[in-house]
Amino acid sequence: MTTTFKNLNFIYMITKNFKPVSHFRLSVFLGLCLALSACSSLRMSTDESRKLILRDEGLSQLSYVDVSNPEKNWYLPVPAGRDLQLVGNKKILIGTGNGFEERNISNGEKAAEITVFPGTQTARRLRNGNTLLAGADWQGKKGIVLVEIDNQGTIKRSVVYPGFNYVRCIRETIKGNFLVTADDVVFEGDDKGNIVWQAKVAGPPAKPHIWQALRLANGQTVVSTGYGKNFQVFSANGKAVTAFSGPAEVNPNFFAGFQILKNGNYVVTNWQGHGAKFGASGIQILEFSPKGKLVWSWKQDPAKFSSLQGVIVLNGLDLNKLHVENREGVLTPVNM
């Protein structure tokens, strides 16, 4: 913990007038230092410029949060589902149990939807403008099934990865392959159904329900591990490189959707549980440096939120453009 010389001098001016024995004066001085340092840490955990899109699984809610202008915030119920993405024309895409919806960033109102794919687990807009849907033991096929559809819902292609029965988020790699999270495994698969890279997440628990993976320019892959309560990083040959989480005061429970910022930091949702009763549990938006230091956090209002599952930090993004991850795993606009 740190504090400034100005603050230390202020504390000294207070404590120097105490007349009891010197060790008591020292105790008072150190106590005030600790209290001031804690307050400074709390102040540092609020970035007044942040604008966020948040998906709340506990309330089945989509929200816009302007930290410095809360009068602009909105909160709307949406269908249950997974993932969210900036897709251009000032709209956000969310996966639903039947396909996907697009919502206006200005007010959250629904602008478009596809609802003819029941059993959809997640949805992601591709660089070519089509949308990738995913499910497990789905569309009459066994394993993880990916279906690419156009804006009218017409199936353009499908990919099957046999031997898996669980899927969460999908990310398209620069090479055009797919990073797929499958409970305790993350793998990269091509469009023929071949697995070209794979890593197993360390527990506990044995089945962590890992959420999302992103590929970095150095070939490493960053994974939010769900009930593993941490980030785990794997090398290009699938070996564990590092892991980080915490600290305890944020109540790490389930690391879900995350975004890599332009400075290389990771902003992640710290989901707390199913249902509407978790708004006061934990700190649910966390930002870590690549070395695992918690550098920023945002404490949700328990009257407005329950359990956050997805986040997009909008600052610096062009709301009129589709965004996908670049070679560094950072969201970047697609010119279409």
C-alpha positions as CSV (number, residue, x, y, z in Angstrom):
1,M,0.0,0.0,0.0
2,T,1.2,3.5,-0.8
3,T,0.4,7.1,0.2
4,T,1.8,10.5,-0.7
5,F,4.3,12.6,1.2
6,K,1.7,15.3,1.4
7,N,-0.7,12.9,3.2
8,L,2.1,11.7,5.5
9,N,2.9,15.3,6.4
10,F,-0.8,15.9,7.1
11,I,-0.9,12.9,9.4
12,Y,2.2,14.0,11.2
13,M,0.7,17.4,11.9
14,I,-2.2,15.6,13.5
15,T,-0.2,13.2,15.6
16,K,2.6,15.5,16.7
17,N,0.2,17.2,19.2
18,F,-0.4,13.9,21.1
19,K,1.4,14.0,24.4
20,P,1.3,10.3,25.5
21,V,4.4,8.1,25.2
22,S,6.1,8.0,21.9
23,H,5.1,4.4,21.0
24,F,1.5,5.4,21.3
25,R,2.1,8.4,19.0
26,L,3.8,6.0,16.5
27,S,0.8,3.6,16.7
28,V,-1.6,6.4,15.9
29,F,0.6,7.6,13.1
30,L,0.8,4.1,11.5
31,G,-2.9,3.4,12.0
32,L,-3.8,6.6,10.2
33,C,-1.4,5.7,7.4
34,L,-3.0,2.4,6.9
35,A,-6.5,3.9,6.9
36,L,-5.6,6.6,4.4
37,S,-3.8,4.0,2.2
38,A,-6.9,1.8,2.2
39,C,-9.1,4.8,1.2
40,S,-6.7,5.7,-1.5
41,S,-6.9,2.1,-2.8
42,L,-10.7,2.3,-2.9
43,R,-10.6,5.6,-4.8
44,M,-8.2,4.2,-7.3
45,S,-10.6,1.3,-8.1
46,T,-13.0,3.7,-9.9
47,D,-12.1,4.9,-13.4
48,E,-14.5,7.8,-13.9
49,S,-14.2,7.6,-17.7
50,R,-15.3,4.0,-18.2
51,K,-18.3,3.2,-20.4
52,L,-19.4,-0.4,-20.1
53,I,-21.8,-2.9,-21.7
54,L,-22.6,-5.5,-19.1
55,R,-24.5,-8.8,-19.3
56,D,-26.0,-10.0,-16.0
57,E,-26.8,-13.8,-16.0
58,G,-28.4,-13.7,-12.6
59,L,-31.0,-11.2,-13.8
60,S,-31.0,-12.1,-17.5
61,Q,-30.2,-8.4,-18.0
62,L,-28.2,-6.2,-20.5
63,S,-27.0,-2.9,-19.2
64,Y,-25.1,0.2,-20.3
65,V,-23.0,1.9,-17.6
66,D,-21.4,5.3,-17.9
67,V,-19.4,5.6,-14.7
68,S,-19.1,9.4,-14.7
69,N,-22.7,10.0,-16.0
70,P,-25.0,7.4,-14.3
71,E,-28.1,9.3,-15.6
72,K,-27.3,7.8,-19.0
73,N,-27.3,4.2,-17.7
74,W,-30.0,1.8,-18.8
75,Y,-30.9,-1.8,-17.7
76,L,-33.1,-4.1,-19.7
77,P,-34.2,-7.7,-19.4
78,V,-33.0,-10.0,-22.3
79,P,-33.3,-13.7,-23.0
80,A,-30.9,-16.0,-21.3
81,G,-27.7,-16.8,-23.3
82,R,-24.0,-16.2,-23.6
83,D,-21.5,-13.7,-25.0
84,L,-21.8,-10.2,-26.3
85,Q,-20.1,-8.3,-29.0
86,L,-19.9,-4.9,-30.6
87,V,-21.2,-5.5,-34.2
88,G,-21.4,-2.0,-35.7
89,N,-24.1,0.6,-36.4
90,K,-24.0,1.3,-32.6
91,K,-25.4,-2.2,-31.8
92,I,-24.5,-5.1,-29.5
93,L,-25.0,-8.7,-30.4
94,I,-26.0,-11.1,-27.7
95,G,-26.3,-14.9,-27.9
96,T,-29.7,-16.4,-26.9
97,G,-31.0,-19.9,-26.5
98,N,-32.6,-19.7,-30.0
99,G,-29.9,-17.8,-31.9
100,F,-29.0,-14.2,-31.3
101,E,-30.3,-10.6,-30.9
102,E,-28.9,-7.2,-31.8
103,R,-29.6,-4.4,-29.3
104,N,-29.1,-0.6,-29.7
105,I,-26.3,0.8,-27.5
106,S,-28.3,4.1,-27.0
107,N,-31.2,2.5,-25.2
108,G,-30.9,-1.3,-25.3
109,E,-33.9,-1.8,-27.5
110,K,-34.0,-4.8,-29.8
111,A,-33.0,-4.0,-33.4
112,A,-32.8,-7.5,-35.0
113,E,-33.0,-11.2,-34.1
114,I,-32.7,-14.8,-35.3
115,T,-34.8,-17.2,-33.3
116,V,-34.9,-20.5,-35.3
117,F,-31.9,-22.3,-33.7
118,P,-33.1,-23.7,-30.4
119,G,-30.3,-25.1,-28.3
120,T,-27.9,-22.4,-29.2
121,Q,-25.2,-22.0,-26.5
122,T,-23.4,-19.0,-27.8
123,A,-23.2,-16.6,-30.8
124,R,-20.3,-14.6,-32.4
125,R,-20.2,-12.4,-35.5
126,L,-17.4,-13.4,-37.8
127,R,-15.1,-11.1,-39.8
128,N,-17.1,-11.9,-43.0
129,G,-20.3,-10.5,-41.4
130,N,-21.9,-13.9,-40.9
131,T,-22.8,-15.2,-37.4
132,L,-21.4,-18.3,-35.8
133,L,-23.7,-20.2,-33.5
134,A,-22.6,-23.1,-31.3
135,G,-24.2,-26.0,-29.4
136,A,-23.4,-29.4,-28.1
137,D,-25.1,-32.6,-29.5
138,W,-27.0,-30.2,-31.6
139,Q,-28.5,-29.9,-35.1
140,G,-28.7,-33.6,-35.3
141,K,-25.0,-34.2,-34.8
142,K,-22.9,-35.4,-31.9
143,G,-20.2,-33.3,-30.3
144,I,-19.6,-29.6,-30.5
145,V,-21.4,-28.2,-33.5
146,L,-20.7,-24.8,-35.1
147,V,-23.2,-23.4,-37.6
148,E,-22.4,-20.3,-39.7
149,I,-25.5,-18.4,-40.8
150,D,-26.0,-15.2,-42.9
151,N,-28.2,-12.3,-41.9
152,Q,-31.4,-14.1,-43.1
153,G,-30.6,-17.2,-41.0
154,T,-29.5,-19.4,-43.9
155,I,-26.9,-22.0,-43.0
156,K,-23.7,-21.4,-45.0
157,R,-21.5,-24.1,-43.4
158,S,-21.3,-26.3,-40.3
159,V,-18.3,-27.8,-38.4
160,V,-18.4,-30.7,-35.9
161,Y,-15.8,-31.6,-33.3
162,P,-16.8,-35.1,-32.0
163,G,-16.1,-36.3,-28.5
164,F,-17.2,-33.2,-26.6
165,N,-20.6,-32.5,-24.9
166,Y,-20.0,-29.1,-23.5
167,V,-19.3,-25.7,-25.1
168,R,-19.2,-22.1,-24.0
169,C,-17.6,-19.2,-26.0
170,I,-16.0,-19.3,-29.5
171,R,-13.4,-17.0,-30.9
172,E,-12.2,-16.8,-34.5
173,T,-8.4,-16.8,-34.8
174,I,-6.4,-14.7,-37.3
175,K,-5.9,-17.9,-39.3
176,G,-9.6,-18.5,-39.6
177,N,-9.7,-21.3,-37.0
178,F,-11.8,-21.4,-33.9
179,L,-10.8,-21.3,-30.2
180,V,-13.4,-23.3,-28.4
181,T,-13.9,-23.7,-24.6
182,A,-15.2,-27.2,-23.6
183,D,-15.5,-27.5,-19.8
184,D,-11.9,-28.4,-18.8
185,V,-10.3,-28.2,-22.2
186,V,-9.7,-25.3,-24.6
187,F,-8.9,-26.2,-28.2
188,E,-8.3,-24.7,-31.6
189,G,-10.1,-26.4,-34.4
190,D,-10.2,-25.8,-38.2
191,D,-13.2,-25.6,-40.4
192,K,-12.9,-29.3,-41.3
193,G,-13.4,-30.5,-37.7
194,N,-9.7,-31.1,-37.0
195,I,-8.2,-30.1,-33.6
196,V,-4.8,-28.5,-34.2
197,W,-4.1,-27.3,-30.7
198,Q,-5.4,-28.2,-27.3
199,A,-4.7,-27.5,-23.6
200,K,-6.2,-28.8,-20.4
201,V,-7.1,-26.4,-17.6
202,A,-5.8,-27.2,-14.1
203,G,-8.4,-27.6,-11.3
204,P,-9.9,-27.7,-8.9
205,P,-12.6,-28.3,-9.7
206,A,-12.4,-31.2,-12.2
207,K,-15.0,-29.7,-14.4
208,P,-14.5,-25.9,-14.1
209,H,-16.8,-24.9,-17.0
210,I,-14.1,-22.7,-18.6
211,W,-15.6,-19.7,-20.4
212,Q,-13.5,-17.9,-22.9
213,A,-10.1,-18.1,-24.6
214,L,-8.1,-15.5,-26.6
215,R,-4.9,-16.0,-28.6
216,L,-1.9,-13.6,-28.1
217,A,0.6,-12.5,-30.7
218,N,3.3,-14.5,-29.0
219,G,1.3,-17.7,-29.5
220,Q,0.2,-18.0,-26.0
221,T,-3.5,-18.5,-25.1
222,V,-5.3,-16.8,-22.2
223,V,-8.2,-18.6,-20.7
224,S,-10.9,-17.5,-18.1
225,T,-11.4,-20.7,-16.3
226,G,-14.9,-20.4,-14.9
227,Y,-15.0,-22.1,-11.5
228,G,-11.2,-22.3,-11.6
229,K,-11.6,-18.7,-10.4
230,N,-8.5,-17.5,-12.3
231,F,-6.8,-16.8,-15.6
232,Q,-4.6,-19.5,-17.0
233,V,-2.1,-18.9,-19.8
234,F,-0.8,-21.6,-22.1
235,S,2.1,-21.7,-24.5
236,A,2.0,-22.5,-28.2
237,N,2.6,-26.2,-27.4
238,G,-0.3,-26.3,-24.9
239,K,1.9,-26.2,-21.7
240,A,0.8,-24.1,-18.7
241,V,2.8,-20.9,-18.4
242,T,1.2,-19.0,-15.5
243,A,-2.1,-18.5,-13.6
244,F,-3.4,-15.6,-11.5
245,S,-6.5,-14.6,-9.6
246,G,-7.6,-12.8,-6.4
247,P,-7.3,-11.0,-4.2
248,A,-9.5,-12.6,-1.6
249,E,-11.5,-9.4,-0.9
250,V,-13.0,-9.4,-4.4
251,N,-14.4,-12.9,-3.7
252,P,-13.1,-14.8,-6.8
253,N,-15.9,-17.2,-7.8
254,F,-16.1,-17.7,-11.5
255,F,-14.0,-15.9,-14.2
256,A,-16.3,-15.5,-17.2
257,G,-16.3,-13.1,-20.2
258,F,-13.2,-10.9,-20.6
259,Q,-11.6,-8.3,-22.9
260,I,-8.0,-7.5,-23.5
261,L,-7.5,-3.7,-23.6
262,K,-5.1,-1.9,-25.8
263,N,-2.6,-1.6,-22.9
264,G,-2.6,-5.4,-22.6
265,N,-4.6,-5.6,-19.4
266,Y,-7.5,-8.0,-19.0
267,V,-10.9,-6.9,-17.8
268,V,-13.0,-9.8,-16.6
269,T,-16.4,-10.5,-15.1
270,N,-16.3,-12.3,-11.7
271,W,-19.7,-14.1,-11.8
272,Q,-21.1,-14.9,-8.4
273,G,-24.0,-17.3,-8.8
274,H,-27.4,-18.1,-10.5
275,G,-30.4,-16.0,-9.6
276,A,-31.2,-12.6,-8.4
277,K,-29.6,-12.5,-5.0
278,F,-25.9,-11.9,-5.6
279,G,-25.7,-8.2,-6.2
280,A,-23.8,-7.6,-2.9
281,S,-21.5,-10.6,-3.5
282,G,-17.9,-9.9,-4.5
283,I,-16.5,-7.3,-6.8
284,Q,-17.6,-8.3,-10.3
285,I,-15.6,-6.3,-12.7
286,L,-11.8,-6.8,-12.4
287,E,-8.9,-5.5,-14.4
288,F,-5.5,-7.4,-14.2
289,S,-2.2,-6.5,-15.7
290,P,-0.6,-9.3,-17.9
291,K,1.5,-10.2,-14.9
292,G,-1.6,-10.8,-12.8
293,K,-1.7,-7.6,-10.7
294,L,-5.2,-6.3,-9.9
295,V,-5.0,-2.7,-11.2
296,W,-8.7,-1.6,-11.3
297,S,-12.0,-2.8,-10.2
298,W,-15.7,-1.8,-10.3
299,K,-18.1,-2.6,-7.6
300,Q,-21.6,-3.3,-8.9
301,D,-24.7,-1.6,-7.4
302,P,-26.6,-4.5,-5.6
303,A,-29.9,-2.8,-6.4
304,K,-29.2,-2.9,-10.1
305,F,-27.2,-6.1,-10.6
306,S,-26.9,-9.7,-9.5
307,S,-24.2,-11.7,-11.2
308,L,-22.2,-10.3,-14.1
309,Q,-21.2,-12.7,-16.9
310,G,-20.0,-10.5,-19.8
311,V,-18.3,-7.1,-20.3
312,I,-17.3,-4.8,-23.1
313,V,-15.3,-1.6,-22.2
314,L,-16.4,0.7,-25.0
315,N,-13.8,3.4,-24.5
316,G,-11.6,3.8,-27.6
317,L,-13.9,1.6,-29.8
318,D,-15.7,2.8,-32.9
319,L,-19.4,2.0,-32.2
320,N,-20.2,2.1,-35.9
321,K,-17.8,-0.8,-36.7
322,L,-17.9,-4.6,-36.1
323,H,-15.1,-5.5,-33.7
324,V,-13.2,-8.8,-33.5
325,E,-9.9,-9.7,-31.8
326,N,-6.6,-8.9,-33.6
327,R,-3.2,-10.7,-33.3
328,E,-2.8,-9.3,-29.8
329,G,-6.3,-10.4,-28.8
330,V,-7.4,-6.8,-28.7
331,L,-10.8,-5.7,-30.2
332,T,-10.2,-4.0,-33.5
333,P,-12.7,-2.7,-36.1
334,V,-13.4,-4.7,-39.3
335,N,-13.8,-2.7,-42.5
336,M,-16.6,-4.2,-44.4
